Amino acid sequence: MTSLGMLKTQLKVMLKLNKAIAYSRGLRLGGLDGYERLIAGIYGTPDRVPVIAQPYTYAMGMHGLSARTFFSEPKPFIHASSNFARYFGIDFWSPVFDFYNIELEALGQRLIWRDHSEPDVDTSDPLIKGEGDLARLRPPRPGLDGRMPYVLESYKRYLELMGVPPMAYTCSPFTMAVLVRGYVNFIRDMRRNPAFAHRLLEFLSMEVAVPWIDRIVEVANPSIVTMSDAWASQPNVTTDMVREFCLPYIEKVVRATNSPLRTVLDTASWGERAVADPREVLDLKMDMMTRGNGLKALRPFFLLVWNDDYEEVGIPLVRSYAEEKKVALLLNVRPDLIEEGPPEAVAEKVRELIREGAGKGRFVLLINLVPIGAPVEHVHAAVAAARQFGAYPIAPDLDGQAFRMPQFAPFAEWMRKEGLPV
């Protein structure tokens, strides 16, 4: 995209942001599109609960694509993901690839490829087997090595297709360290050789993460960059380990890449159910989001709590915490429920999430990791239930409403008429 084109996109996004934020606070100047609904849902009260999705391997399976194609070729990846979102009527989606692997592959870490799932790090052959390997390691050329060109081209195609920038995904320094060193080895490093662990994290932060985020920003100008940090979760590591070895490097990366128009944050960890006091993990998540971020009151922060955790600790607890911290609560629909169904059970779960979690706003519903082969009517049911039960103000008699399953065309028929070619 040319500089003029990028400027026009920035102006368009600023207008949409201002409209959505005004709407969320009661100044309703027209209806909301899906992107605006998400922003309004993060900052306050939209017209209804926003539904966002990670198309991921379900989109790959719907189109019969191989993993090599989906995770290596920008056009089929973006078109298949867009078809998924349009077919199900999703409010907002971002191009989700195997974002834990991109920086590692560019560094030279070996991946294992399978036909019908995302590639995984070869944990039997970690790139850094000892201290000497770090000394020999060279930073990747941001945007040039491994599948970094695939990511950048995918973001450019998304921007051209959607007219708004994507939410960009990268891997956090801590999770990178676990994957490039091996879990057992890095746990041992943190306990027995913390100086080496810190040197590794410094390298991954300032010589890998920061240049890569800078390059993504240069190409796609995302408003939010999310560093995903699955390994900084309980019980994988203790909260003390996260505070000593993870948070300082989040802050370094955020301070180096943040701007008044861009929020860089760390998320995707879990573990509220694994500790005696769930607030210990919730507090840690808040620190992971806000560490190093200026203008905190203006940032679009969201507290993401996964189904394994909220089903055990209870939605009211995490909703109350989000309200206390004045951030949006983001809950996912349990993926295996979408796989198993039936549609009525999926709709009932969405009703429960909205009844207990939606409140007066600052709530977002996520559909993610839908297993390949799950019936499309189950996904349609989740979206339809959110539309029916999620209108603000949330109806006090929500449990008394009968779910209305919508009619929809089979995916193959829809593709012939409206789908993008893959």
C-alpha positions in Angstrom: 0.0 0.0 0.0 1.3 3.5 -0.9 2.0 6.1 1.7 -1.1 8.0 0.5 -3.2 4.8 0.8 -1.9 4.2 4.3 -2.8 7.7 5.3 -6.3 7.3 3.9 -6.6 4.0 5.9 -5.4 5.7 9.1 -8.0 8.5 8.7 -10.7 6.0 8.0 -9.8 4.0 11.1 -9.6 7.1 13.3 -13.1 8.1 12.2 -14.4 4.6 12.9 -12.7 4.5 16.3 -14.1 7.8 17.3 -17.6 6.8 16.2 -17.4 3.5 18.1 -16.1 5.0 21.3 -18.8 7.7 21.1 -21.4 5.1 20.6 -20.1 3.1 23.6 -20.6 6.1 25.8 -24.1 6.9 24.6 -23.6 9.2 21.6 -25.2 7.0 18.9 -24.4 8.5 15.4 -25.8 5.7 13.2 -25.4 2.0 13.3 -22.2 0.0 13.9 -20.4 -2.3 11.5 -18.5 -5.3 12.9 -15.2 -3.5 13.5 -17.0 -0.6 15.2 -19.0 -3.0 17.3 -15.8 -4.6 18.6 -14.3 -1.3 19.6 -17.6 -0.2 21.2 -17.6 -3.5 23.1 -14.1 -2.9 24.4 -14.7 0.6 25.6 -18.3 0.4 26.7 -21.8 -0.5 25.5 -22.4 -1.5 21.9 -25.7 -2.4 20.3 -25.1 -6.0 21.0 -22.3 -8.4 22.1 -19.5 -8.4 19.5 -18.6 -11.8 18.1 -15.0 -12.2 17.0 -13.3 -15.3 15.7 -10.0 -17.0 14.8 -10.7 -18.8 11.6 -7.5 -20.8 11.8 -7.5 -24.5 10.9 -11.3 -24.7 10.7 -11.2 -22.4 7.7 -8.4 -24.5 6.3 -10.5 -27.7 6.6 -13.7 -26.1 5.2 -11.7 -25.3 2.0 -9.8 -28.6 1.8 -6.5 -26.9 2.0 -3.3 -28.6 3.2 -1.4 -27.1 6.1 1.5 -26.3 3.9 -0.7 -24.2 1.6 -2.7 -22.5 4.4 0.3 -21.7 6.5 2.7 -20.7 3.7 0.6 -19.0 0.9 -1.0 -15.6 1.7 -3.8 -15.6 -0.8 -5.5 -18.9 0.1 -4.8 -18.2 3.8 -6.5 -14.8 3.8 -9.3 -15.8 1.4 -10.2 -18.9 3.3 -10.2 -17.0 6.6 -12.4 -14.3 5.1 -14.8 -16.8 3.7 -15.2 -18.3 7.1 -15.9 -15.0 8.7 -18.4 -13.9 6.1 -20.2 -17.2 5.9 -20.9 -17.3 9.6 -21.5 -13.5 10.0 -18.6 -12.8 12.4 -18.2 -9.2 13.5 -14.4 -9.1 13.4 -11.6 -11.6 12.6 -7.8 -11.4 12.4 -5.6 -13.6 10.3 -4.4 -16.2 12.7 -1.5 -18.4 11.7 0.9 -20.4 13.9 2.2 -17.3 15.5 4.3 -19.1 18.1 6.6 -20.4 15.3 7.3 -17.5 13.0 10.2 -15.9 14.8 11.7 -19.3 15.8 11.6 -20.6 12.3 13.3 -17.4 11.1 16.0 -18.1 13.7 16.5 -21.6 12.3 14.4 -23.7 14.7 13.2 -26.9 13.0 9.4 -27.4 12.7 7.3 -30.5 12.3 4.7 -30.2 9.5 1.5 -32.3 9.4 -1.2 -32.4 6.7 -4.2 -31.3 8.7 -2.8 -29.1 11.6 -0.5 -26.2 12.2 3.2 -26.9 12.3 4.9 -27.5 15.7 8.3 -26.9 17.1 10.4 -30.0 17.1 10.9 -30.3 20.8 13.4 -33.1 20.4 15.8 -30.8 18.7 15.8 -27.4 20.4 17.8 -24.7 18.6 19.7 -23.7 21.7 21.1 -26.8 23.4 23.7 -24.9 25.5 25.1 -21.4 26.2 27.4 -21.6 23.3 24.5 -21.9 20.8 23.2 -18.5 22.0 26.6 -16.9 21.3 26.5 -18.2 17.7 22.9 -17.3 17.0 22.2 -14.4 14.7 19.0 -12.4 14.7 16.6 -13.0 11.8 16.3 -10.4 9.1 12.9 -9.0 10.0 10.4 -9.7 7.3 12.9 -11.7 5.1 13.7 -14.9 6.9 11.6 -18.1 7.3 7.8 -17.4 6.7 8.0 -13.8 7.8 7.3 -12.7 4.2 4.1 -14.9 4.3 3.0 -13.0 7.4 3.6 -9.6 6.0 2.0 -10.3 2.7 -1.0 -11.8 4.5 -1.4 -8.6 6.6 -1.2 -6.5 3.4 -3.9 -8.6 1.8 -6.0 -8.4 4.9 -5.7 -4.6 4.9 -6.6 -4.3 1.3 -9.6 -6.7 1.7 -11.0 -5.4 4.9 -10.1 -1.7 4.8 -8.9 -1.8 8.4 -5.6 -3.1 9.8 -5.5 -6.5 11.4 -4.8 -7.3 15.0 -1.2 -8.4 14.6 0.1 -11.4 16.5 3.7 -12.2 17.5 5.3 -14.5 20.0 6.4 -13.2 23.4 10.1 -13.4 24.5 9.3 -15.8 27.3 7.4 -18.3 25.2 10.0 -18.0 22.5 12.6 -18.9 25.1 10.7 -22.0 26.2 10.3 -23.2 22.6 13.8 -22.4 21.4 15.5 -23.9 24.5 13.0 -26.6 25.5 10.7 -26.5 28.5 12.7 -28.7 30.8 16.0 -27.0 29.9 14.6 -23.5 30.4 13.0 -24.3 33.7 16.4 -25.6 34.8 18.0 -22.4 33.5 15.7 -20.2 35.5 16.5 -22.1 38.7 20.2 -22.9 38.2 21.6 -20.5 35.7 19.4 -17.4 35.8 22.1 -15.2 34.2 21.9 -17.3 31.0 18.1 -17.2 31.1 18.2 -13.5 31.2 20.7 -13.2 28.4 18.5 -15.4 26.2 15.4 -13.3 27.0 17.3 -10.1 26.3 18.3 -11.4 22.9 14.9 -12.6 22.0 13.3 -9.3 23.2 15.5 -6.7 21.7 17.1 -8.4 18.7 14.1 -10.6 17.6 10.8 -9.3 19.0 11.3 -5.6 18.7 12.6 -5.5 15.1 9.9 -7.9 14.0 7.1 -5.8 15.5 8.6 -2.7 14.0 8.5 -4.3 10.6 4.9 -5.5 11.0 4.0 -1.9 12.0 5.7 -0.5 9.0 3.8 -2.8 6.6 0.3 -3.1 8.2 0.1 -0.3 10.8 -2.0 -2.4 13.3 -3.7 -0.6 16.2 -3.1 -3.6 18.5 -0.1 -5.9 18.5 -0.6 -9.0 20.7 2.3 -11.0 22.0 1.0 -14.4 22.8 2.5 -16.1 25.8 1.0 -19.6 26.3 4.0 -20.8 28.3 3.8 -18.0 30.8 0.8 -19.8 32.3 0.0 -21.8 35.4 0.8 -24.5 36.2 3.6 -24.5 33.4 5.5 -22.0 35.5 5.0 -20.3 38.9 3.7 -16.7 39.1 7.0 -15.7 40.7 8.8 -17.0 37.6 6.6 -15.0 35.4 7.2 -11.8 37.4 11.0 -12.3 37.4 11.6 -13.7 33.9 8.6 -12.6 31.8 7.3 -9.2 32.8 10.5 -7.2 32.6 11.0 -8.3 29.0 7.3 -7.5 28.1 8.0 -4.0 29.4 11.2 -3.7 27.3 9.4 -4.7 24.1 6.4 -2.6 24.8 8.4 0.5 25.6 10.4 0.0 22.4 7.4 -0.5 20.1 4.4 1.3 21.6 3.1 4.6 20.3 0.1 6.9 21.2 -1.8 5.3 18.3 -0.7 1.7 18.9 -1.2 -0.7 21.8 1.4 -3.5 22.3 0.4 -6.0 24.9 1.0 -9.6 26.1 -1.9 -12.0 26.4 -3.1 -15.6 25.8 -1.8 -17.0 29.1 -4.2 -18.9 31.4 -4.3 -20.7 34.8 -6.8 -19.1 37.1 -8.0 -22.6 38.1 -4.4 -23.7 38.9 -3.9 -21.4 41.9 -5.6 -21.0 45.3 -6.6 -17.5 44.6 -7.6 -16.8 41.0 -6.9 -13.1 41.5 -3.2 -13.9 41.6 -3.4 -14.9 37.9 -5.8 -12.2 37.0 -3.5 -9.6 38.5 -0.6 -11.1 36.5 -2.6 -10.9 33.3 -3.3 -7.2 34.0 0.4 -6.6 34.5 1.1 -8.5 31.2 -1.3 -6.2 29.4 -0.4 -2.9 31.0 3.3 -3.2 31.7 5.1 -0.5 29.7 2.0 1.0 28.2 1.5 4.7 28.5 -1.9 6.4 28.4 -3.4 3.4 30.1 -6.9 5.0 30.5 -7.1 5.3 26.7 -5.8 1.8 25.7 -8.1 -0.9 24.4 -7.3 -3.5 27.0 -9.2 -6.7 27.4 -9.0 -9.5 29.9 -9.1 -12.9 28.2 -10.2 -15.8 30.3 -10.3 -19.3 28.7 -13.1 -21.8 29.1 -11.1 -24.2 31.2 -10.6 -21.5 33.8 -13.9 -19.6 33.8 -15.9 -22.9 34.0 -14.0 -23.7 37.3 -13.6 -20.4 39.0 -17.0 -19.0 37.7 -17.8 -16.2 35.3 -19.2 -13.8 38.0 -15.7 -13.7 39.6 -13.9 -12.8 36.4 -16.7 -10.4 35.4 -16.4 -8.6 38.7 -12.7 -8.4 38.4 -12.9 -6.9 34.9 -15.4 -4.3 36.1 -13.1 -3.4 39.0 -10.1 -2.9 36.6 -12.3 -1.1 34.0 -11.3 -3.4 31.1 -13.4 -5.5 28.7 -13.9 -9.2 29.5 -13.3 -11.6 26.6 -14.6 -15.2 27.0 -14.4 -18.0 24.4 -17.0 -20.6 23.6 -15.7 -24.0 24.5 -14.3 -25.5 21.2 -15.3 -29.1 22.0 -18.9 -28.1 22.6 -19.0 -26.5 19.2 -17.7 -29.8 17.8 -20.1 -32.0 19.7 -23.2 -29.9 19.7 -26.1 -30.1 19.3 -26.9 -26.6 18.2 -29.3 -26.1 21.1 -26.5 -26.9 23.6 -24.2 -24.5 21.9 -26.8 -21.8 22.0 -27.5 -22.5 25.7 -23.8 -22.0 26.5 -23.7 -18.7 24.7 -26.8 -17.6 26.6 -25.1 -18.5 29.8 -21.9 -16.6 28.9 -24.0 -13.5 28.0 -26.2 -13.8 31.1 -23.3 -14.0 33.4 -20.6 -12.1 31.5 -22.1 -9.4 29.3 -23.1 -6.9 32.0 -23.8 -3.4 30.7 -21.0 -3.7 28.1 -17.2 -4.2 27.9 -17.7 -7.8 26.9 -16.6 -9.7 23.8 -17.4 -13.3 22.7 -14.6 -15.3 21.0 -15.0 -18.3 18.7 -11.7 -20.0 18.5 -10.0 -23.3 17.7 -13.1 -24.9 16.2 -12.0 -28.5 15.4 -11.8 -29.4 11.8 -15.0 -31.3 10.8 -17.3 -29.7 13.3 -20.8 -29.3 11.8 -21.3 -25.8 10.4 -24.7 -25.6 12.0 -23.0 -25.6 15.4 -20.9 -22.5 14.5 -24.0 -20.8 13.1 -25.8 -21.6 16.3 -23.2 -19.8 18.4 -23.3 -16.7 16.3 -27.1 -16.7 16.1 -27.4 -17.1 19.9 -25.0 -14.1 20.4 -27.1 -12.0 18.1 -30.4 -13.0 19.7 -29.4 -13.0 23.4 -26.7 -10.3 23.3 -28.7 -7.2 22.4 -28.1 -4.4 24.9 -29.6 -3.8 27.4 -29.5 -7.6 28.1 -33.0 -8.8 28.6 -33.9 -9.6 32.2 -36.0 -12.6 31.0 -33.1 -14.1 28.9 -33.8 -17.6 30.2 -37.4 -17.4 29.1 -36.6 -16.8 25.4 -36.7 -19.8 23.0 -33.6 -20.0 20.8 -34.3 -19.4 17.1 -32.0 -21.4 14.8 -31.5 -19.5 11.6 -31.6 -20.9 8.1 -28.4 -20.9 6.1 -27.1 -22.2 2.8 -24.7 -25.1 2.7 -21.1 -23.9 2.6 -20.4 -25.3 -0.9 -23.5 -23.5 -2.3 -22.5 -20.3 -0.5 -19.0 -20.5 -1.9 -20.2 -20.8 -5.5 -22.2 -17.7 -5.1 -20.2 -15.4 -2.8 -16.9 -16.9 -1.7 -13.5 -15.7 -2.5 -11.3 -18.1 -4.6 -8.7 -19.9 -2.7 
